[in-house]
Amino acid sequence: MIWSKFADFVLKNRLAVLILIGIITVFMGFQARKVENTYDFIKVVPPDDVDMLFFNEFTKTFGEDGNILVIGLKDSSLYQLQNFKYFSEFCDQLSGLQGVNQVLALPKILNIEANRSEEKFVLNPIFKPFPIDQQGLDSLLLKARNIRLFADQLLNFQNGATLIALAIDKKWIGSAKRHVLIPEITKLGENFSQKTKIDLHYAGIPYVRTLLSDKVRKELNFFLMLSLGVTLTVLYLFFRSFSPVIFPMLMIGIIIVWTLGTLGILGYKITLLTGLLPPILVVIGIPNSIYLLNRYHQEFVIQQDKIVALKLVIKKIGIVTVMTNLTTAIGFMVLIFTDISILKEFGIVAGINILATFIISLTFIPAIFSYLPSPKARHLKHLDFQPTIRFVELLIHLVSKNRPKVYAVAILMSVISIFGIVKIKALSFMVDDMPQESQIVKDLRFFEKNFKGVMPIEIVIDTQKRKGIRKMSNLQKIDSLQNYLQTIPYFSAPLSSVTFLKAANQAYFNGSPDSYSLPTSREGVFIQSYLKNNSSADSMTRSFVDTSGRLLRISLKVADLGSIRMDSLIQKQVNPQMQAIFADSDIKATITGTTLLFIKGNRYLIQNMQQSLALAIFLIALIMGFLFKNFRMVIISLIPNLLPLAMVAGMMGFLEVPLKPSTALIFSIAFGIAVDDSIHFLAKYRQELIRLNFDVEQAVQISLRETGMSMMYTSIVLFAGFVIFVGSEFGGTVALGALTSTTLLIAMFTNLILLPSLLLTFRGK
């Protein structure tokens, strides 16, 4: 009754409905103008997590650990006089850029010298004045190599590779200004390369984030256009008419505007996930139109009256459309219950606009088609498309006569899938989403090969006492830890105030490389007095020691080993060794940094995705129970939709596709979409069961004939709409496309074959 009234209301007030949709769309379009891209580092670890709280305290005390951009090069011609002069000029130009706080490079290296008369250390640039001949340059290069403090950080002694480290202002990293700064840096690099014919390699979190965000923005625009094009083409191939294509596409345009408007109203920014929503909603919104238009044409053939046909469409599939959109929305909205802001925002915006899609499709499409002429015979030809009809009849024969074979195949697939699922590993990398042949990955491998990596790792040493870092026994223990860390092949040379103290000891003994070590207690007294008398030398250690002298920071760079190896390295090697070194003291050592939080963030994401899938299954089961009021029907409806998830998970195991945030995300989403076919089929089945006096066989056959075509059409549209993401440069987007499209394609067959078979086998009363 309620749907009859709703149908009458929409069709009697169709002009008012269209005007209202237009007004809301204009308003949402105005709100969409407020939407901005995010420039902040996405933190997936909850803010109240112990490690996140510690990291936040670390950044307050010592500053950012992820603000270093590095430029690497390896070419023997660099050390020729003219090229080295160009190199020095390049470093000076980088220093002059707004947004660059500091530049550390071989031409800007400072020599620490002891001034005996004034009892202080003096910092003198080695390459100023610049040498006038090759012999002079070679002499200064040799001198620079002997300064162990900087040489270990800037120069690979074995092959001559060197790097430039740029400290980027935090305000520039977290704003659109970085999209100006990074191109300026690379442009200066291109000029240097043109003069010297030396290739440069770029890495570091500021650089990678900027390039990735630029690529994301370009890709999202591309995939939005591509999804619209693919959907338009498939719709035309199905209906062979322009009106069933143009107006659903117009509806999709309205949904996209509403989606962007929702972001603007809620104050959310475009992230890697929310940016995917427009093309995803294009794909999700079209099935509503297909079911509505297909049913409209079927009813028109019977009634021969477009208004009556449209009323019957709303009346008969209104509740079904509510349920299908609700289950799809649940697949996204379960992400709201996670502790991760980026997932919450994605789930909220997706859920709201999927439900808005239901409202728009059930009002906009009937209102528009009530104004259009009645369908002609050529518009209805798709209902008699013989290949589809023959395929449906084949399905009817299969479920009627060969159910044991259907079950045998389903059981076999389930068993094989279980073996595959056992093989799945949770593994992710810092640059997971980039293809191995991309320049970003190639540059990262350059730094890993020549400098052991660029990913930041930080260790905070808490001596538990004010000025505790001045105690010689504490310094010796810290030095022991640094010596151990230097033996790990994946870590760069550690940098801390202990490193500077060893460099000061080398300077005190006239720069002898053999004196690069901790001073004795007696020597330490003299060196500390020299440091006190020179603020510029002392300032070098300030970012590595807190103001109380209690905390000390050890900075390292590490290779992108992957979450499994990195976690094993930290938990099984570094942590036990730290505990052993500081066992007989009050010192507490804690590992932190962006890299560590990345590993923990991946664990959080995967756990949240698994919980979200379980919650989605539970909520959708409740909806099925409400719709059919029969526990047996709930189980029957879930089996055909859980089997595709198991099969895809099994494929991931056999194909060695790791479980990571981007692959874990698809399961709850795909399940919410796939179950729509079950709802459409079972709703029609229930109607026919009552009409046919509970003749199960006839009800199943009629349901297959009347909804099977729409199920195939929508599944093909969904498959085509998601599979386009396989063309992305980002592994996460590729995974979303490949795994979701595969899941939905398998779900089409399980809902067309396994679901009817189960209904016939477990007929009940």
C-alpha positions in Angstrom: 0.0 0.0 0.0 2.7 2.5 0.9 4.5 1.9 -2.4 1.3 2.5 -4.3 0.9 5.8 -2.6 4.5 6.7 -3.2 4.1 5.9 -6.9 1.0 8.1 -7.1 2.8 10.9 -5.3 5.9 10.8 -7.6 3.9 10.7 -10.9 1.2 13.2 -9.8 3.9 15.7 -8.7 6.6 14.7 -11.2 7.4 18.4 -12.2 7.8 19.4 -8.6 10.0 16.3 -8.0 12.3 17.2 -10.9 12.5 20.9 -9.8 13.3 19.8 -6.2 16.1 17.5 -7.5 17.4 20.3 -9.6 17.5 22.8 -6.7 19.2 20.3 -4.4 21.8 19.6 -7.2 22.5 23.3 -7.6 23.0 23.6 -3.9 25.3 20.6 -3.8 27.2 22.0 -6.7 27.8 25.2 -4.7 29.0 23.1 -1.7 31.3 21.1 -4.0 33.3 24.2 -4.7 34.6 24.1 -1.1 36.2 20.7 -1.5 40.0 20.6 -1.4 42.7 18.0 -1.9 44.3 16.7 1.3 48.0 17.5 1.7 48.4 16.0 5.1 50.1 12.7 5.8 47.3 10.1 6.2 47.5 8.7 9.8 45.8 5.3 10.0 46.9 4.6 13.5 44.3 5.9 16.0 45.3 9.1 17.8 44.9 7.4 21.2 47.2 4.5 20.3 50.3 4.3 22.6 52.8 4.3 19.7 51.0 7.3 18.0 50.9 9.2 21.3 54.7 8.6 21.7 55.4 9.6 18.1 53.4 12.9 18.6 55.5 13.6 21.7 58.6 12.8 19.7 57.7 15.4 17.0 57.0 18.0 19.6 60.4 17.5 21.1 62.6 16.8 18.1 60.6 17.9 15.1 59.4 16.0 12.0 61.2 12.8 10.9 59.5 12.7 7.5 60.5 16.1 6.1 63.7 15.1 4.3 63.9 15.1 0.5 67.0 13.5 -0.9 68.6 13.8 -4.4 71.2 11.1 -5.3 73.7 10.8 -8.0 76.5 8.4 -8.9 78.9 9.4 -11.7 82.7 9.7 -11.5 82.6 12.8 -13.8 81.0 14.6 -10.8 84.4 15.0 -9.3 85.8 16.9 -12.3 86.4 20.5 -11.5 83.8 22.1 -13.7 81.0 19.5 -12.9 81.7 19.9 -9.2 81.4 23.6 -9.6 78.0 23.1 -11.2 77.2 20.8 -8.3 78.1 23.4 -5.8 76.0 26.0 -7.6 73.1 23.6 -7.7 73.2 23.1 -3.9 73.4 26.9 -3.4 70.3 27.3 -5.6 68.4 24.7 -3.6 69.4 26.5 -0.4 67.8 29.7 -1.8 64.4 28.1 -2.4 61.6 29.3 -0.2 60.3 26.2 1.8 63.8 24.6 2.1 65.1 25.0 5.6 68.5 23.4 5.2 70.6 21.7 2.6 73.2 19.1 3.5 75.6 18.1 0.7 79.2 17.4 -0.1 79.9 21.0 -1.5 78.4 22.5 1.7 80.2 20.2 4.2 81.7 22.0 7.2 85.0 21.1 8.8 85.0 21.2 12.6 88.3 22.6 13.9 89.5 23.2 17.4 90.6 26.8 18.1 93.2 26.3 20.9 93.6 30.0 21.8 89.8 30.6 22.3 89.1 27.0 23.5 86.2 26.5 21.1 85.2 24.7 17.9 85.0 26.6 14.7 82.9 25.4 11.7 84.6 26.3 8.4 83.2 25.3 4.9 85.7 23.1 3.2 85.0 24.2 -0.4 85.1 27.9 0.2 86.9 29.5 -1.4 86.2 27.1 -4.3 89.4 25.4 -5.7 90.9 26.8 -8.9 92.3 23.6 -10.3 91.7 19.8 -10.2 94.6 19.2 -7.9 93.1 21.6 -5.3 89.7 19.9 -5.6 91.1 16.5 -5.1 92.9 17.6 -2.0 89.7 19.1 -0.5 87.7 16.0 -1.5 90.2 13.8 0.4 89.9 16.2 3.4 86.1 15.9 3.2 86.3 12.1 3.1 88.2 12.1 6.3 85.4 13.9 8.2 83.6 10.8 9.3 80.5 12.6 10.7 79.3 13.8 7.3 81.0 11.4 5.0 79.1 8.4 6.4 75.8 10.3 5.7 76.6 11.9 2.3 79.1 9.7 0.6 79.4 6.0 -0.4 83.2 5.4 -0.1 83.0 2.2 -2.3 81.5 3.7 -5.5 81.5 7.5 -5.1 77.7 7.9 -4.9 76.7 11.0 -3.1 73.4 12.6 -2.1 71.9 16.0 -1.2 69.5 16.1 1.8 66.9 18.9 1.9 65.0 19.6 5.1 61.6 20.9 3.9 59.5 23.3 6.0 56.6 21.4 7.7 54.2 24.2 6.6 55.1 23.6 3.0 54.7 19.8 3.3 51.2 20.1 4.6 49.9 22.5 2.0 49.4 23.1 -1.7 52.7 25.0 -1.7 54.6 21.7 -2.0 53.2 21.3 -5.6 55.1 24.5 -6.3 58.3 23.7 -4.4 58.8 20.1 -5.7 58.7 21.2 -9.4 61.1 24.0 -8.6 63.6 21.5 -7.1 63.3 19.1 -10.1 63.6 22.0 -12.6 66.9 23.0 -11.0 67.9 19.3 -11.1 67.1 19.2 -14.8 69.3 22.2 -15.5 72.1 20.6 -13.6 71.7 17.3 -15.5 71.7 19.2 -18.8 75.0 20.9 -18.0 76.8 17.8 -16.6 75.0 14.9 -18.3 74.7 13.3 -14.8 71.4 11.6 -13.9 69.7 12.5 -10.6 67.5 10.3 -8.4 64.8 11.7 -6.1 63.3 10.1 -3.0 62.0 11.0 0.5 58.5 11.2 1.9 57.8 14.8 0.8 58.8 14.0 -2.8 56.9 10.7 -3.0 53.8 12.1 -1.4 53.7 15.0 -3.8 54.1 12.9 -6.9 51.6 10.3 -5.7 48.9 13.0 -5.0 49.5 14.5 -8.4 49.1 11.1 -10.1 46.0 10.3 -8.0 44.3 13.5 -9.0 45.0 12.9 -12.7 43.9 9.2 -12.5 40.7 10.0 -10.7 39.6 12.4 -13.4 40.6 9.9 -16.1 38.7 7.0 -14.5 35.6 9.1 -13.9 35.5 9.9 -17.6 36.3 6.2 -18.5 33.7 4.8 -16.2 31.1 7.1 -17.7 32.1 6.1 -21.2 32.1 2.4 -20.4 28.7 2.6 -18.7 27.2 4.6 -21.5 28.5 2.0 -24.1 27.2 -1.0 -22.2 23.8 0.6 -21.6 23.4 1.4 -25.3 24.4 -2.2 -26.3 21.7 -3.5 -24.0 18.8 -1.2 -24.8 19.7 -0.1 -28.3 18.1 3.3 -27.6 19.3 6.7 -26.5 16.7 7.5 -23.8 17.6 4.6 -21.6 21.2 5.8 -21.9 21.0 9.5 -21.7 18.8 9.9 -18.6 20.5 7.3 -16.4 23.8 9.0 -17.2 22.2 12.4 -16.3 21.1 10.7 -13.0 24.7 9.6 -12.5 25.9 13.2 -13.0 23.5 14.4 -10.3 24.8 11.7 -7.9 28.4 12.8 -8.6 27.5 16.4 -7.8 25.7 15.3 -4.6 28.8 13.2 -3.6 31.2 16.2 -4.0 28.6 18.4 -2.2 28.5 16.0 0.7 32.3 16.2 1.0 32.0 20.0 1.0 29.2 20.1 3.7 31.0 17.7 6.0 34.3 19.5 5.5 36.1 16.4 4.2 39.0 16.6 1.8 39.7 14.5 -1.3 41.9 11.6 -0.2 43.0 8.5 -2.1 39.8 6.8 -1.0 37.1 9.6 -1.2 38.5 10.5 -4.6 37.5 7.0 -5.8 33.8 7.6 -4.9 32.6 9.4 -8.1 33.7 6.6 -10.5 32.6 3.9 -8.0 29.1 5.5 -7.7 28.9 5.7 -11.4 29.2 2.0 -11.5 26.9 1.3 -8.5 24.2 3.7 -9.6 23.6 2.3 -13.0 22.2 -1.1 -11.8 19.2 0.8 -10.3 18.4 2.2 -13.7 18.8 -1.1 -15.4 16.4 -2.9 -13.1 13.9 0.0 -13.3 14.0 0.3 -17.1 14.0 -3.4 -17.7 11.0 -3.9 -15.4 9.3 -0.8 -17.0 9.6 -2.4 -20.4 8.3 -5.7 -19.2 5.3 -4.1 -17.5 4.6 -2.0 -20.6 4.5 -5.0 -22.8 1.7 -6.4 -20.5 -0.2 -3.2 -19.7 0.4 -1.1 -22.9 0.1 2.0 -20.7 3.3 3.9 -19.7 1.8 5.5 -16.6 0.3 2.3 -15.3 3.6 0.5 -16.1 5.7 3.1 -14.2 3.3 2.8 -11.2 3.7 -0.9 -11.1 7.5 -0.6 -11.4 7.6 1.6 -8.3 5.0 -0.6 -6.5 6.7 -3.9 -7.2 10.4 -3.2 -6.8 10.3 -0.2 -4.5 11.0 -2.3 -1.4 13.6 -4.3 -3.3 15.4 -1.2 -4.4 15.5 0.0 -0.8 17.0 -3.3 0.3 19.6 -3.5 -2.5 20.8 0.0 -1.9 20.8 -0.5 1.8 22.9 -3.6 1.6 25.3 -1.9 -0.8 25.5 1.1 1.6 26.1 -1.2 4.5 29.2 -2.6 2.6 30.6 0.9 2.8 29.1 2.2 6.0 30.5 -0.5 8.2 33.8 1.4 7.8 32.3 4.1 10.0 32.9 1.8 13.0 36.7 1.7 12.4 39.1 3.9 14.4 40.7 5.2 11.2 39.5 8.7 10.0 40.2 8.1 6.3 38.0 5.0 6.3 35.2 6.7 8.4 35.0 9.5 5.9 35.0 7.1 3.0 32.2 5.0 4.6 30.1 8.0 5.6 30.1 9.8 2.2 29.6 6.5 0.3 26.8 5.4 2.5 24.9 8.7 2.3 25.2 8.9 -1.4 24.3 5.3 -2.1 21.0 5.9 -0.2 20.6 9.2 -2.1 21.0 7.1 -5.3 18.0 5.1 -4.3 15.9 8.2 -3.8 17.0 9.8 -7.1 16.6 6.6 -9.2 13.1 5.9 -7.8 11.9 9.4 -8.4 13.9 10.9 -11.2 13.7 7.9 -13.7 9.9 7.4 -13.4 9.3 11.2 -13.5 11.4 11.7 -16.6 10.0 8.6 -18.5 6.5 9.7 -17.7 7.1 12.7 -20.0 8.8 10.7 -22.7 6.8 8.9 -25.4 5.8 5.3 -24.8 8.4 2.7 -25.7 8.3 1.6 -29.4 8.7 -1.9 -30.6 12.4 -1.3 -31.3 12.9 -0.2 -27.7 11.6 -3.5 -26.4 13.7 -5.8 -28.7 16.2 -6.3 -25.9 13.5 -8.3 -24.0 13.6 -10.9 -26.8 17.3 -11.0 -27.3 17.7 -14.7 -28.2 21.2 -15.4 -26.9 20.2 -14.1 -23.5 16.9 -16.1 -23.6 18.8 -19.3 -24.6 21.3 -18.8 -21.8 18.5 -18.4 -19.2 16.8 -21.5 -20.5 20.2 -23.3 -20.1 20.3 -22.1 -16.5 16.8 -23.4 -15.9 17.7 -26.8 -17.2 20.9 -26.8 -15.1 19.2 -26.1 -11.8 16.3 -28.3 -12.6 18.1 -31.4 -13.8 21.8 -31.2 -12.7 21.7 -29.9 -9.1 24.1 -32.6 -7.8 26.7 -31.4 -10.3 26.2 -27.8 -9.2 26.7 -28.7 -5.6 29.8 -30.8 -6.4 31.4 -27.9 -8.3 30.5 -25.5 -5.4 32.0 -27.8 -2.8 35.1 -28.4 -4.9 35.6 -24.6 -5.3 35.1 -24.2 -1.5 37.7 -26.8 -0.6 40.2 -25.4 -3.2 39.6 -21.9 -1.9 40.3 -22.9 1.7 43.7 -24.2 0.6 44.4 -20.9 -1.1 43.2 -18.8 1.9 45.7 -20.6 4.2 48.5 -19.3 1.8 47.6 -15.6 2.1 50.2 -13.4 3.8 49.6 -9.9 5.2 52.4 -7.9 3.5 52.8 -4.3 2.4 55.5 -1.9 1.4 55.9 1.9 1.7 55.6 2.3 -2.1 53.3 -0.7 -2.5 51.0 1.0 -4.9 53.6 2.0 -7.5 54.7 -0.4 -10.3 58.2 -1.7 -10.1 59.2 -0.1 -13.4 58.1 3.4 -12.3 60.7 6.0 -11.7 59.8 6.4 -8.1 60.6 2.8 -7.4 63.7 2.9 -9.5 65.0 5.9 -7.5 64.1 4.3 -4.2 66.1 1.2 -5.2 69.1 3.5 -6.1 69.1 4.8 -2.5 68.7 1.4 -1.0 71.6 0.1 -3.1 74.0 3.0 -2.4 72.8 4.4 1.0 70.7 1.5 2.5 67.4 3.4 2.1 65.6 6.6 2.9 62.7 5.5 5.2 63.0 7.1 8.6 63.5 5.1 11.8 63.9 6.9 15.1 65.1 5.6 18.5 64.5 7.7 21.6 66.9 7.1 24.5 65.4 8.2 27.9 68.1 8.3 30.6 65.5 9.0 33.2 67.6 11.9 34.7 68.2 15.5 33.8 71.4 15.9 31.9 71.7 12.1 31.9 73.2 12.1 28.4 76.4 13.7 29.7 77.1 10.6 31.9 80.0 8.8 30.2 78.6 5.3 31.1 75.3 6.2 29.3 77.2 7.5 26.3 79.2 4.3 26.1 76.0 2.2 26.1 74.4 4.4 23.4 77.6 4.1 21.4 77.4 0.3 21.7 73.9 0.4 20.4 74.9 2.6 17.4 77.8 0.2 16.6 75.3 -2.7 16.6 72.8 -0.8 14.4 75.6 -0.1 11.9 76.2 -3.9 11.5 72.6 -4.4 10.2 72.9 -4.2 6.4 69.4 -2.5 6.0 70.2 0.5 8.2 72.1 3.6 7.3 74.8 5.0 9.7 73.1 6.2 12.8 73.1 9.9 13.6 72.8 11.3 17.1 74.5 13.6 19.6 77.0 10.8 20.3 77.9 10.9 16.6 78.6 14.6 16.9 80.6 14.1 20.1 82.8 11.6 18.3 83.2 14.1 15.5 84.2 16.7 18.0 86.8 14.3 19.5 88.2 13.9 15.9 88.4 17.7 15.6 90.0 18.1 19.0 92.8 15.8 17.8 93.4 17.8 14.6 91.0 15.9 12.4 92.7 12.5 12.6 90.2 9.8 11.3 91.5 7.4 14.0 90.2 9.8 16.7 86.6 9.5 15.5 85.5 7.8 18.7 84.0 8.6 22.1 86.4 10.7 24.2 87.6 9.4 27.5 86.2 11.0 30.7 89.1 13.4 30.9 89.0 14.3 27.2 85.2 14.7 27.5 85.6 17.5 30.0 87.7 19.6 27.6 85.5 18.8 24.6 82.3 19.8 26.5 84.0 23.1 27.5 84.8 23.7 23.8 81.2 23.0 22.8 79.9 25.4 25.4 82.1 28.2 24.1 80.7 27.8 20.6 77.0 28.2 19.9 77.2 27.2 16.3 78.9 23.9 17.0 76.5 23.2 19.9 73.5 24.0 17.7 74.3 20.9 15.6 73.2 18.7 18.4 70.1 20.5 19.5 67.7 18.6 17.2 69.0 15.4 18.8 68.8 16.2 22.5 65.9 17.7 24.5 66.3 20.9 26.5 66.6 19.0 29.8 69.4 16.8 28.6 67.4 13.7 29.5 66.3 12.5 26.1 68.5 11.6 23.1 67.4 10.8 19.6 69.1 8.3 17.2 68.1 8.8 13.6 68.5 6.1 10.9 67.3 5.4 7.4 66.1 2.0 6.4 65.3 0.1 3.2 61.7 -0.5 2.2 61.8 -4.2 3.4 58.1 -4.8 3.6 55.9 -5.0 6.7 56.8 -8.6 7.6 60.6 -8.3 7.4 60.6 -4.9 9.0 58.5 -6.0 11.9 60.7 -9.1 12.3 63.9 -6.9 12.2 62.5 -4.6 14.9 61.0 -7.2 17.2 63.5 -10.0 16.9 66.8 -8.2 16.5 66.8 -4.5 17.5 64.5 -4.6 20.5 66.2 -7.6 22.2 69.7 -6.0 21.6 68.5 -2.7 23.1 67.2 -4.5 26.2 70.5 -6.4 26.5 72.6 -3.2 26.2 70.6 -1.2 28.7 69.7 -4.2 31.0 71.8 -3.0 34.0 70.8 0.7 33.8 67.6 2.8 34.1 67.8 3.8 30.5 64.7 3.1 28.4 65.0 2.9 24.6 61.9 3.2 22.4 61.7 2.8 18.6 59.3 5.2 16.8 59.1 7.1 13.5 57.0 7.2 10.3 58.2 3.8 9.1 57.2 2.1 12.3 53.7 3.7 12.3 53.3 2.6 8.7 53.8 -1.0 9.7 51.4 -0.7 12.6 48.9 1.2 10.5 48.7 -1.6 8.0 47.9 -4.1 10.8 45.2 -1.7 12.0 43.7 -1.4 8.5 43.6 -5.1 7.9 42.1 -5.9 11.3 39.5 -3.2 10.7 38.7 -4.5 7.3 38.1 -8.0 8.7 35.9 -6.7 11.4 34.0 -4.6 8.8 33.4 -7.6 6.6 32.0 -9.6 9.6 29.8 -6.7 10.6 28.5 -6.3 7.0 27.6 -10.0 6.8 25.8 -9.8 10.1 23.8 -6.6 9.2 22.9 -7.9 5.7 21.8 -11.2 7.3 19.5 -9.2 9.6 18.0 -7.4 6.5 17.5 -10.7 4.8 15.7 -12.0 7.9 13.5 -8.9 8.0 12.7 -9.3 4.3 11.9 -13.0 4.3 11.2 -13.8 8.0 12.8 -17.2 7.5 16.1 -18.4 8.9 16.5 -20.9 6.1 16.1 -18.2 3.5 18.8 -16.1 5.2 21.3 -19.0 5.0 20.3 -19.8 1.4 20.8 -16.2 0.4 24.2 -15.8 2.1 25.8 -19.0 0.7 25.9 -17.8 -3.0 27.5 -14.5 -1.9 30.0 -15.8 0.5 31.4 -18.4 -1.9 32.6 -15.7 -4.4 34.5 -14.0 -1.5 36.1 -17.3 -0.5 37.1 -18.0 -4.1 38.7 -14.6 -4.6 40.5 -15.0 -1.3 41.7 -18.4 -2.4 42.9 -17.0 -5.7 44.9 -14.3 -3.8 46.6 -17.1 -1.9 47.5 -19.2 -4.9 48.6 -16.1 -7.0 50.6 -14.8 -4.0 48.6 -11.5 -3.9 49.3 -10.2 -0.3 46.6 -9.1 2.1 47.1 -5.4 2.6 44.8 -2.4 3.1 43.9 -2.1 -0.6 43.1 -5.8 -1.1 41.3 -6.2 2.3 39.0 -3.2 1.5 37.2 -4.9 -1.4 35.6 -7.8 0.5 32.9 -5.8 2.5 32.3 -3.6 -0.5 32.0 -6.5 -3.0 29.7 -8.4 -0.6 27.4 -5.5 -0.2 27.1 -5.1 -4.0 26.9 -8.8 -4.8 24.0 -9.5 -2.5 21.8 -7.2 -4.5 21.3 -9.9 -7.1 20.1 -12.3 -4.4 17.6 -9.7 -3.1 16.2 -9.0 -6.6 15.9 -12.7 -7.4 14.4 -13.7 -4.0 11.9 -10.8 -4.0 10.6 -11.9 -7.4 10.6 -15.5 -6.2 8.5 -14.6 -3.2 6.0 -12.8 -5.4 5.7 -15.7 -7.8 5.5 -18.2 -5.0 2.4 -16.6 -3.6 0.9 -16.0 -7.0 1.4 -19.7 -8.0 0.1 -21.2 -4.8 3.6 -22.1 -3.6 4.7 -24.0 -6.7 8.5 -23.7 -6.1 9.6 -25.2 -9.5 7.5 -22.7 -11.5 8.4 -19.8 -9.2 12.1 -20.4 -9.7 11.8 -20.7 -13.4 9.7 -17.6 -13.8 12.0 -15.7 -11.5 15.0 -16.7 -13.6 13.3 -15.7 -16.8 12.2 -12.3 -15.6 15.1 -11.2 -13.3 17.9 -13.3 -14.9 18.3 -10.8 -17.7 18.5 -7.8 -15.4 21.0 -9.7 -13.1 23.2 -10.4 -16.1 23.0 -6.8 -17.4 23.8 -5.3 -14.0 26.6 -7.7 -13.3 28.2 -7.0 -16.7 28.0 -3.3 -16.1 29.5 -3.7 -12.6 32.3 -5.9 -14.0 33.1 -3.5 -16.8 32.9 -0.5 -14.4 35.3 -2.0 -11.9 37.7 -3.7 -14.3 38.7 -0.4 -15.8 40.6 0.3 -12.6 43.1 -2.4 -13.6 44.6 0.2 -15.9 45.7 2.3 -12.9 49.4 2.9 -12.0 48.6 2.3 -8.3 48.6 -1.2 -7.0 45.8 -0.4 -4.5 43.5 0.8 -7.3 44.4 -2.2 -9.5 43.6 -4.5 -6.7 40.2 -2.7 -6.1 39.4 -3.2 -9.8 40.6 -6.7 -10.4 39.4 -8.3 -7.2 36.0 -6.5 -7.0 35.2 -7.2 -10.7 36.2 -10.9 -10.3 34.1 -11.2 -7.2 31.0 -9.7 -8.8 31.4 -11.8 -11.9 31.6 -15.0 -9.8 28.6 -13.8 -7.7 26.5 -13.4 -10.9 27.0 -17.1 -11.7 26.4 -18.3 -8.1 23.2 -16.2 -7.8 22.0 -17.5 -11.2 22.9 -21.1 -10.6 23.6 -22.0 -7.0 20.8 -19.8 -5.4 18.0 -21.3 -7.5 19.4 -24.8 -6.9 19.3 -24.3 -3.2 15.7 -23.0 -3.3 14.6 -26.1 -5.2 16.5 -28.5 -2.9 15.4 -26.9 0.4 11.8 -26.2 -0.6 10.3 -26.3 2.9 6.8 -25.3 3.5 
